[in-house]
Amino acid sequence: MPVSMVTEQCKQINPALQAKLLAALAKVELGWSRTQVEGVIGRPDFMEPSANKAGDRSTGEVLYYAIQLCGKQPRVGSGDQFVALLFDSNGRLYAVEPEQVSGVKRRAE
């Protein structure tokens, strides 16, 4: 995440990069592969595998694109602003989940 401003221990990308990210996110379609998504948006700031509720089986992965981070990783309820893109075990995008990001609509199959 290219940082342009630090406020109260939070790092935030500059407004031009934020606008570019939001415009790219609007182009992304559910059902796309990770390669297609990264071709439009670029590499994610963070990535982690997703698992079933028992935690014993991988169900895909989550890519995070951050606008503001107050810690080392994106977390709900921490003041962070990010968009999580959820991919299934076949590598297809099935949900877009913004966290405190206006201009990005929550979408899911």
Number of C-alpha atoms within 10 A of each C-alpha: 17 12 14 11 13 13 9 6 10 15 21 21 18 15 12 8 15 15 13 11 18 18 15 16 20 12 10 18 15 17 17 15 17 19 13 15 23 15 12 14 19 13 16 17 15 15 15 11 14 17 14 10 9 6 9 8 10 13 18 18 20 21 22 20 23 26 26 24 22 18 13 9 12 23 14 10 9 10 15 22 22 22 26 21 25 25 24 18 14 11 16 19 26 17 19 23 17 20 20 16 17 9 12 17 13 13 13 13 8
